[in-house]
Amino acid sequence: MKEEELVSLTEQYVRQTLEGEGSGHDWWHIHRVRNMALHISGVEHADSLIVELAALLHDIADHKFHDGDEEIGTETARKWLVKIGASDSIITQITTIIKEVSFKGAGVATPMSSLEGKIVQDADRLDAIGAIGIARAFAYGGHKNRLLYDPSIPPEMHDSFDTYKKSTAPTINHFYEKLLLLKDRMNTKTGKKLAEERHQFMLAYLDRFMNEWDGNK
């Protein structure tokens, strides 16, 4: 099958699967990550086919919505790629990226084993910070019935993926437990540059949030 067909069929499949999802992990998240990943790929001279397919499939079955199952994303992507006739090499590269890409806790290293993986991880993390990232954080918190903020519950720097997955902390804690850490975990020069402004926007937002919290400012 031609590369264009692999991408077109995969785009249709992902869009049909995730369109209308309300937690911030919907088709438009995938759309933004794909576009950002392709932009970074062009600068970094990576394999654009692998980057695009991995970006499209990186959240096809997120563990957060499947009882913490860490394998379902890679397995779902693998089955799809086999179905449409992708080569063994493409399947291995894509499933490896999906397995490695997720943030797994403040104290857990998540290195990517390929340039293409580093690019997809950067693009995914850029969509988790800045204005879009703030909106997505609260969308997910509402989806999980989490508090906005509780000053009596301090942020926790999770030292394992298991403890990170089990967290039910307020959404504001998520900024300190993950989102504010992402700027320094970018892999590419382009990702690092783009992350800086989005990071500053989040800091400004948190300052404003805390100033308004007690209802007297």
C-alpha positions in Angstrom: 0.0 0.0 0.0 1.2 3.5 -0.8 2.3 5.8 2.0 -0.5 8.3 1.2 -3.1 5.5 1.6 -1.6 4.4 4.9 -1.9 7.9 6.2 -5.4 8.6 4.7 -6.9 5.4 6.1 -5.3 5.9 9.5 -6.6 9.5 9.7 -10.1 8.3 8.9 -9.9 5.5 11.5 -8.6 7.8 14.3 -11.1 10.5 13.5 -14.0 8.1 13.6 -12.7 6.6 16.8 -12.0 9.8 18.8 -14.3 12.4 17.3 -16.6 13.9 20.0 -14.5 12.7 22.9 -14.9 15.2 25.7 -11.8 14.9 28.0 -9.3 16.8 25.8 -8.1 13.6 24.1 -10.3 14.0 21.1 -9.6 14.1 17.3 -8.6 17.8 17.5 -5.9 16.9 20.0 -4.6 14.4 17.4 -4.9 16.9 14.6 -2.8 19.5 16.5 -0.2 17.0 17.5 0.1 15.6 13.9 0.5 19.1 12.5 3.1 20.1 15.2 5.0 16.9 14.8 5.2 17.3 11.0 6.5 20.9 11.5 9.2 19.7 13.9 10.0 16.8 11.6 10.7 19.1 8.7 13.2 21.1 10.8 14.8 18.0 12.3 14.9 16.0 9.0 13.1 12.9 10.4 11.1 10.2 8.6 7.8 12.1 8.1 5.7 8.9 7.4 6.7 7.4 10.8 6.2 10.8 12.5 2.7 11.3 11.0 1.4 7.7 11.6 2.7 7.7 15.2 1.2 11.1 15.9 -2.1 9.9 14.5 -2.1 6.7 16.5 -0.4 7.8 19.8 -3.7 8.2 21.7 -5.8 5.6 19.9 -6.4 3.7 23.2 -5.0 5.7 26.1 -4.4 3.8 29.3 -6.3 6.5 31.2 -9.5 5.3 29.6 -8.8 1.6 29.7 -8.3 0.9 33.4 -4.7 1.7 33.3 -3.8 -0.9 30.7 -0.3 0.1 29.5 -0.4 -2.3 26.5 -3.7 -1.5 24.9 -2.5 1.5 22.9 0.4 -0.4 21.3 -1.8 -3.4 20.6 -4.7 -1.4 19.1 -2.3 0.4 16.8 -0.5 -2.8 15.9 -3.8 -4.5 14.9 -4.8 -1.5 12.8 -1.5 -1.3 11.0 -1.6 -5.0 10.2 -5.1 -4.7 8.9 -4.1 -2.0 6.4 -1.0 -3.8 5.3 1.8 -1.7 6.8 5.2 -3.3 6.7 6.8 -5.0 9.8 9.3 -2.2 10.0 6.6 0.5 10.1 4.6 -1.4 12.7 7.6 -1.9 14.9 8.6 1.8 14.8 5.1 3.1 15.4 4.3 0.7 18.3 7.7 1.5 19.9 6.9 5.2 19.9 3.4 4.7 21.3 4.8 2.5 24.1 7.5 5.1 25.1 5.7 8.4 24.5 3.6 8.9 27.6 4.5 10.9 30.7 4.8 8.4 33.5 5.4 10.6 36.6 7.7 13.4 37.8 10.3 10.9 39.0 10.1 8.6 36.0 12.4 9.0 33.0 10.7 8.6 29.6 13.5 8.6 27.0 12.6 8.0 23.4 14.7 5.6 21.3 14.3 7.3 17.9 14.3 10.8 16.5 10.8 10.3 15.3 9.7 9.3 18.8 11.3 12.4 20.3 9.4 14.6 17.8 6.1 13.0 18.5 6.7 13.2 22.2 7.6 16.9 21.9 4.4 17.6 19.9 2.2 15.8 22.3 3.7 17.6 25.3 3.4 21.0 23.5 -0.3 20.3 23.3 -0.4 19.7 27.1 0.9 23.2 27.9 0.1 26.8 27.2 -3.5 28.0 26.6 -4.6 24.7 25.0 -2.9 22.7 27.7 -4.8 24.6 30.4 -8.1 24.0 28.7 -7.3 20.3 28.3 -6.3 20.0 31.9 -9.6 21.3 33.2 -11.6 19.3 30.6 -9.9 16.1 31.8 -10.4 17.1 35.5 -14.1 17.6 34.9 -14.3 14.4 33.0 -12.9 12.6 36.0 -15.0 14.6 38.6 -11.8 16.1 40.1 -11.7 19.2 42.3 -10.3 22.4 40.7 -8.0 23.0 43.7 -7.7 22.2 47.4 -5.0 24.0 49.2 -4.9 21.2 51.8 -3.8 18.6 49.1 -0.1 19.2 48.1 1.2 18.2 44.7 3.0 14.8 44.7 6.1 14.1 42.6 5.2 10.5 41.7 8.1 8.1 41.5 6.4 5.4 39.6 3.9 5.1 36.7 1.6 3.1 38.9 1.3 5.8 41.6 0.9 8.5 38.8 -1.9 6.5 37.2 -3.7 6.2 40.5 -3.7 9.9 41.4 -7.0 11.6 41.9 -5.6 14.9 42.9 -7.2 18.3 42.0 -6.5 19.7 38.6 -4.2 22.5 39.8 -1.9 19.9 41.3 -1.5 18.5 37.8 0.3 21.7 36.7 3.0 21.1 39.4 3.1 17.3 39.0 3.4 17.3 35.2 2.7 20.4 33.0 5.3 22.7 34.5 7.9 20.0 34.2 7.5 19.5 30.5 9.5 22.5 29.3 12.7 21.0 30.6 11.9 17.6 29.1 11.6 18.6 25.5 13.9 16.7 23.1 14.3 18.9 20.1 15.5 22.5 19.7 12.2 23.4 18.1 10.2 21.8 20.9 12.3 23.6 23.5 11.8 27.0 21.8 8.0 26.6 21.5 7.7 25.3 25.0 9.2 28.4 26.6 6.4 30.8 25.8 3.7 28.3 26.7 5.4 27.6 30.0 5.4 31.3 30.8 1.8 31.6 30.0 1.0 28.8 32.5 3.0 30.5 35.2 1.0 33.7 34.6 -2.2 31.8 34.7 -1.4 30.1 38.0 -0.4 33.5 39.5 -3.8 34.9 38.5 -5.6 31.8 39.7 -4.0 31.9 43.2 -4.7 35.7 43.4 -8.4 35.1 42.7 -8.7 31.9 44.8 -10.0 33.5 48.0 -12.5 35.6 46.2 -11.2 39.0 47.4 -9.0 40.1 44.5 
